[in-house]
């Protein structure tokens, strides 16, 4: 019989209980490895799961060279949560996701990917399961390697692109503006709260959240 687990209160958003699910959840943050990419818009996935790991006292990050990623683990409630930061570059992110999912036998519906989204304004987070890549090369790679679109997405807005005529690849590789940097702590807290909900068994449903 599953143990009854009390979910912690997450701000004013959640305060309820659930039955443990005895599952493994894989949470992937997308980004590019290397200090030169720290603080860039394309690395918001790394930044968000770093905050989630810190907030929930995960084990230290361990480089898994055979799976092309860094991982950290912890049991939250009755769920074993594995965090993954692919150490390939963005366009090959799916190689690491497929490798770790295969090794731990994690089903696609127990995978959540956190990534930047240029078509969503900075200040918004959109949650959903499945859907197209919307031109995001990291998501294209994950979908290709998993052979399915039916994994959870936490899409973190980094738009709109300014100036509009700038190449999108150049925009996402820029560092956040000074004004945006002032709000990054709020952003990562909001994403961390959503990930905590998923760890305690909440389903991934279509939803938009604003943190500004």
C-alpha positions in Angstrom: 0.0 0.0 0.0 1.4 3.4 -0.9 2.3 5.7 1.9 0.3 8.9 2.5 2.5 11.9 1.8 1.8 15.4 2.9 2.7 18.0 0.3 4.5 21.0 1.6 2.9 24.4 1.1 4.4 26.1 -1.9 3.7 29.8 -1.4 0.0 30.3 -1.7 -0.4 28.0 -4.7 -0.4 24.6 -3.1 -1.4 23.1 0.2 -2.8 19.6 -0.1 -2.0 15.9 0.3 -1.4 13.1 -2.1 -0.7 9.4 -2.2 2.9 8.5 -3.1 3.3 7.2 -6.6 6.6 5.3 -6.3 7.9 6.6 -9.6 11.0 8.2 -11.1 10.7 11.6 -12.6 13.3 13.0 -15.0 13.6 16.8 -15.1 15.9 18.2 -17.8 17.1 21.7 -18.0 18.4 22.7 -21.5 21.5 24.9 -22.1 25.0 25.0 -23.4 28.0 23.9 -21.3 30.9 26.3 -20.7 31.3 29.5 -18.7 31.0 31.6 -21.8 27.3 30.7 -21.9 26.6 31.4 -18.2 23.9 34.0 -17.9 22.7 33.8 -21.5 19.0 33.5 -22.4 19.5 30.1 -24.0 20.7 28.7 -20.6 17.6 29.6 -18.6 16.9 25.8 -18.4 20.2 25.3 -16.5 19.5 28.2 -14.3 16.1 27.1 -13.3 17.0 23.5 -12.4 20.0 24.7 -10.5 17.6 26.8 -8.4 15.3 23.8 -7.9 18.3 21.6 -6.8 19.4 24.3 -4.4 16.0 24.9 -3.0 15.4 21.2 -2.3 18.9 20.2 -1.1 19.7 17.8 -3.9 22.9 15.8 -3.9 25.8 17.5 -5.6 25.9 17.5 -9.4 27.8 14.5 -10.9 29.2 14.4 -14.4 28.1 11.3 -16.3 30.4 11.3 -19.3 28.9 8.0 -20.6 25.4 9.7 -20.7 26.7 13.1 -21.8 25.1 15.0 -18.9 25.4 16.1 -15.3 22.9 14.7 -12.9 21.7 15.3 -9.3 19.1 13.1 -7.5 16.8 13.2 -4.5 13.6 11.4 -3.3 10.8 13.9 -2.9 7.8 12.3 -1.3 7.6 8.9 -2.9 9.1 10.1 -6.2 12.8 9.7 -7.1 13.7 12.9 -9.0 16.6 12.9 -11.3 17.8 16.2 -12.6 19.7 16.3 -15.9 21.8 19.1 -17.6 23.0 17.8 -21.0 26.6 18.5 -21.6 26.3 18.3 -25.3 25.6 21.6 -27.0 21.9 22.6 -27.4 21.3 21.0 -30.8 22.3 17.6 -29.5 20.5 17.7 -26.1 18.3 14.7 -27.0 21.3 12.4 -26.9 21.7 12.9 -23.2 18.0 12.8 -22.5 17.6 9.5 -24.4 20.7 8.0 -22.7 19.5 8.7 -19.2 15.9 7.8 -19.8 17.0 4.5 -21.3 19.4 3.7 -18.4 16.9 4.4 -15.7 13.9 3.1 -17.7 12.0 6.3 -17.5 8.8 6.5 -19.5 8.3 9.6 -21.7 5.3 10.8 -19.7 7.6 11.0 -16.6 10.0 13.4 -18.4 9.8 17.2 -18.1 12.0 19.6 -20.0 12.7 23.2 -19.0 13.8 25.5 -21.8 13.8 29.0 -23.1 11.1 30.2 -25.5 11.6 33.2 -27.7 8.0 33.5 -28.7 6.9 34.0 -25.1 7.4 37.3 -23.4 9.9 37.5 -20.5 7.7 37.4 -17.4 5.6 34.4 -18.5 6.0 30.7 -18.1 3.9 28.3 -20.1 3.4 24.7 -19.0 2.1 21.9 -21.2 2.5 18.3 -22.4 3.5 17.6 -26.0 3.4 19.9 -28.9 5.8 21.0 -31.6 9.3 22.3 -31.1 8.3 25.9 -32.2 11.8 26.0 -33.9 13.7 25.3 -30.7 16.7 23.1 -31.7 17.1 21.5 -28.3 13.5 20.4 -28.3 13.8 19.1 -31.8 16.7 16.9 -30.7 14.9 15.7 -27.6 11.8 14.8 -29.6 13.8 13.0 -32.2 15.8 10.9 -29.8 12.8 10.0 -27.6 10.7 9.3 -30.7 7.8 11.2 -29.0 6.5 14.7 -28.4 4.5 13.6 -25.3 6.8 14.8 -22.5 6.2 17.8 -20.2 7.4 21.2 -21.1 8.2 24.2 -18.9 8.6 27.0 -21.5 10.3 30.0 -20.0 9.7 33.3 -21.9 12.7 35.2 -23.1 11.1 37.4 -25.7 10.3 39.6 -27.4 13.4 39.7 -29.6 14.9 43.2 -29.6 15.8 44.6 -32.1 13.3 42.6 -34.1 15.7 42.3 -37.0 18.4 40.6 -34.9 19.1 37.0 -35.8 17.4 34.7 -33.3 20.5 32.7 -32.7 22.4 35.8 -31.7 19.6 37.0 -29.4 19.4 33.8 -27.4 23.1 33.7 -26.9 23.1 37.2 -25.4 23.1 37.7 -21.7 19.9 38.9 -20.1 19.5 42.7 -19.9 20.3 44.4 -16.6 16.5 44.9 -16.0 15.8 41.2 -16.7 18.6 40.1 -14.4 16.8 41.9 -11.6 13.8 39.5 -12.1 15.7 36.3 -12.6 15.4 35.2 -8.9 11.6 35.6 -9.2 11.6 33.6 -12.4 13.6 30.7 -11.0 11.5 30.6 -7.9 8.3 30.3 -10.0 9.7 27.5 -12.1 11.0 25.8 -9.0 7.5 25.9 -7.5 6.0 24.3 -10.6 8.7 21.5 -10.6 7.9 20.8 -6.9 4.3 20.4 -7.8 5.2 17.8 -10.5 7.5 16.0 -8.1 4.6 15.6 -5.7 2.4 14.1 -8.4 0.6 17.0 -10.0 -0.1 16.4 -13.7 1.4 18.6 -16.4 -1.5 20.5 -17.8 -1.7 23.5 -20.2 -1.3 26.7 -18.1 0.3 30.1 -18.3 1.9 31.7 -15.2 3.2 35.2 -14.9 6.0 36.1 -12.4 6.2 39.8 -12.9 
